[in-house]
Amino acid sequence: MNALPALPACCTPLDEHWLLPDALPNTVLLSTRFDPLLLSGNDFLHSAIEPPASIQRSVAKRQAEFLAGRICARAALRQLNGQTCVPPIGEDRAPVWPAHVSGSITHSTGRAAAIVARKDHWQGLGMDLENLLDAERAERLAGEILTPPELLRMTTLAQDERALLVTLTFSVKESLFKALYPIVGQRFYFEHAEVLEWTHSGQVRLRLLTNLSTEWCHGSELQGQFGVKDGQLLSLVGIKA
């Protein structure tokens, strides 16, 4: 098996440390830190990753996060089944994984991560990384992200916990979309799911508020998880085969 290209200077060595409460069996999760200021013009070429036209035209931050995410995804696929490939961007802007693989890529300020699994273990995986919202921004965005029952439950929390809840709700609904969209082929939005309960230990219970398919209909419940580190929140939703 040929070695993967050396990491560019803008990325730190890949980290297998699980940033969440529970490691999902039969998955591979890899992350890296990246610095757009260290990105050079030849990093895509030397990394053997072809940037799509939209990335070539973008700013250094967008280029660095795309490169870091694809580096994580390629290495995770290699570790999963020995396959060396870089998921391209599909027409819906989502990564296109090998037919037998489910996966997710995410990035936020200075960190990127990817998780992959075989579909005979996990039919859907969704992961999302967000910077923690400050209290003022969380209050401003709450009405766009939370359903009326979620907003009502939010009023019982202290202000710092409200900001955490809004960040968590945004992130875990993004993860839910990433996990379910490849399965149902139908878009849905923040108002189409709600967080029923969450714990400080990182467990989340969600419920769909819309019909997406005969299997995934209004009232379907799913489990998610999250972890907070260095001012960022990582969430994950996995759908078993």
C-alpha positions in Angstrom: 0.0 0.0 0.0 1.5 3.3 -1.1 2.1 6.0 1.6 -0.2 9.0 1.7 1.4 12.4 0.8 3.1 14.3 3.6 0.8 16.7 5.5 1.1 20.3 4.5 2.5 22.8 7.0 -0.9 24.3 7.5 -2.2 21.0 9.1 -1.1 19.3 12.4 -0.7 15.5 12.6 -4.0 13.7 12.4 -5.6 12.9 15.7 -7.6 9.8 16.4 -8.7 11.0 19.9 -12.4 10.7 20.2 -13.8 14.1 21.1 -17.2 12.7 22.1 -18.6 10.8 25.1 -19.0 7.4 23.3 -17.0 6.0 20.5 -19.2 4.5 17.8 -18.0 0.9 17.0 -16.7 0.2 13.5 -16.1 3.9 12.6 -12.9 5.8 12.0 -12.8 9.5 13.2 -9.8 11.6 12.4 -9.2 15.3 13.1 -6.5 18.0 12.5 -5.9 21.6 13.4 -5.2 23.9 10.5 -3.8 27.4 10.1 -4.8 29.3 6.9 -1.8 31.6 7.4 0.5 28.6 6.7 -1.3 27.6 3.5 0.9 27.7 0.5 0.0 27.8 -3.2 1.3 24.3 -3.8 -0.4 22.6 -0.9 -3.2 21.1 -2.9 -0.8 19.8 -5.5 1.6 18.3 -3.0 -1.3 16.7 -1.0 -2.6 15.1 -4.3 -6.0 16.8 -3.7 -7.7 18.5 -6.6 -9.6 21.6 -5.4 -12.9 22.2 -7.2 -13.3 25.5 -9.1 -15.3 27.1 -6.3 -12.5 26.4 -3.8 -9.8 27.7 -6.2 -11.7 31.0 -6.3 -12.2 31.2 -2.5 -10.2 32.9 0.3 -7.3 31.1 2.2 -9.6 30.2 5.1 -12.0 28.3 2.9 -9.2 26.6 1.0 -7.4 25.5 4.2 -10.6 24.1 5.8 -11.5 22.2 2.6 -8.0 20.8 2.3 -7.9 19.8 6.0 -11.3 18.1 5.8 -10.4 16.2 2.7 -7.1 15.1 4.2 -8.9 13.7 7.2 -11.5 12.0 5.0 -8.9 10.4 2.8 -6.9 9.1 5.7 -10.1 7.8 7.5 -11.1 5.9 4.3 -7.6 4.4 4.1 -7.8 3.3 7.7 -11.3 1.9 7.3 -10.8 -0.3 4.2 -7.5 0.5 2.6 -9.1 2.6 -0.1 -7.3 5.8 -1.1 -9.7 8.3 -2.4 -10.8 11.9 -1.8 -14.6 12.5 -1.7 -15.5 15.0 -4.4 -18.2 17.6 -3.9 -21.6 16.5 -5.3 -24.2 18.7 -7.0 -25.9 19.2 -3.6 -22.5 20.4 -2.2 -22.2 17.3 0.0 -19.2 15.0 -0.1 -19.7 12.0 -2.4 -18.6 8.9 -0.6 -17.8 5.4 -2.0 -21.0 3.5 -2.5 -20.5 1.2 0.5 -19.4 4.0 2.8 -21.2 6.5 5.0 -19.3 9.5 6.2 -19.3 13.1 7.3 -16.8 16.0 7.1 -16.9 19.1 9.3 -14.7 22.1 10.1 -14.8 25.3 12.1 -12.2 27.8 13.1 -8.9 26.0 13.1 -10.1 22.4 13.2 -11.4 19.9 10.7 -12.6 16.3 11.2 -14.0 13.4 9.3 -15.8 10.2 10.3 -16.4 7.1 8.1 -18.0 3.7 8.4 -19.2 0.9 6.2 -22.9 1.1 5.4 -23.5 -2.4 6.7 -22.6 -1.0 10.1 -23.9 2.6 9.9 -26.2 3.7 7.2 -25.9 7.3 8.1 -23.3 9.5 9.9 -23.6 13.2 10.5 -21.0 15.3 12.3 -20.9 19.1 12.9 -18.3 21.4 14.6 -19.3 24.9 15.8 -17.7 27.7 17.7 -19.7 28.2 21.0 -22.0 31.2 20.6 -21.7 34.0 23.1 -24.8 34.9 25.1 -25.9 37.9 23.0 -25.6 36.1 19.7 -27.3 33.0 21.1 -30.3 35.0 22.2 -30.5 36.7 18.8 -30.4 33.4 16.9 -32.6 31.3 19.2 -35.8 32.1 17.4 -34.4 31.0 14.0 -33.0 27.7 15.4 -35.3 26.5 18.2 -38.9 25.4 17.9 -41.5 27.0 20.3 -41.2 24.1 22.8 -37.4 24.3 22.7 -37.6 28.1 23.3 -39.9 27.4 26.2 -37.5 25.0 27.8 -34.7 27.4 27.2 -36.3 30.0 29.5 -35.7 27.7 32.5 -31.9 27.8 32.0 -29.3 30.2 33.2 -27.9 32.6 30.6 -24.6 30.7 30.0 -26.5 27.5 29.6 -28.8 29.1 27.1 -25.9 29.9 24.9 -24.7 26.3 25.1 -28.2 25.0 24.3 -28.6 27.2 21.2 -25.1 26.1 20.0 -25.9 22.5 20.7 -29.3 22.7 19.0 -27.9 24.3 15.9 -25.0 21.8 15.7 -27.0 18.6 16.4 -29.7 19.5 13.9 -26.9 20.0 11.3 -25.6 16.6 12.2 -29.0 15.1 11.9 -29.4 16.6 8.4 -26.0 15.2 7.3 -26.9 11.7 8.6 -30.4 11.5 7.2 -30.3 13.5 3.9 -28.2 10.8 2.0 -30.8 8.2 3.2 -34.1 10.1 2.5 -32.9 12.4 -0.4 -35.1 15.2 1.0 -34.0 18.5 2.5 -35.4 19.6 5.9 -34.7 22.5 8.2 -34.3 23.6 11.8 -38.1 23.7 12.4 -38.4 20.0 11.3 -36.7 18.5 14.3 -36.4 19.3 18.0 -34.1 18.4 20.9 -36.2 16.7 23.4 -33.6 16.4 26.1 -29.8 16.7 26.6 -27.4 16.0 29.4 -24.1 17.7 30.4 -22.4 14.4 29.9 -23.1 14.8 26.2 -26.2 12.8 25.3 -29.0 14.2 23.1 -32.4 12.9 22.2 -34.1 14.3 19.0 -37.4 13.9 17.3 -38.5 14.5 13.7 -41.3 16.9 13.2 -41.9 16.1 9.5 -42.3 13.1 7.2 -39.2 12.4 5.2 -39.9 8.8 4.2 -42.0 5.8 5.2 -39.3 4.9 7.7 -38.3 8.4 8.9 -41.6 10.1 9.7 -43.0 12.6 12.1 -42.3 11.4 15.7 -39.3 9.3 14.9 -36.7 9.7 17.6 -32.9 9.5 17.3 -29.9 9.7 19.6 -27.0 12.1 19.2 -24.0 13.1 21.3 -21.8 16.1 21.7 -18.6 17.3 23.4 -17.2 20.7 24.1 -13.5 21.6 24.0 -11.5 24.8 23.5 -14.5 26.9 22.8 -16.0 24.5 20.2 -18.8 22.0 20.2 -18.7 18.8 18.2 -21.9 16.9 17.7 -22.6 13.5 16.0 -25.6 11.5 15.0 -25.2 7.9 13.8 -27.9 5.8 12.2 -27.3 2.1 12.6 -27.7 -0.2 9.6 
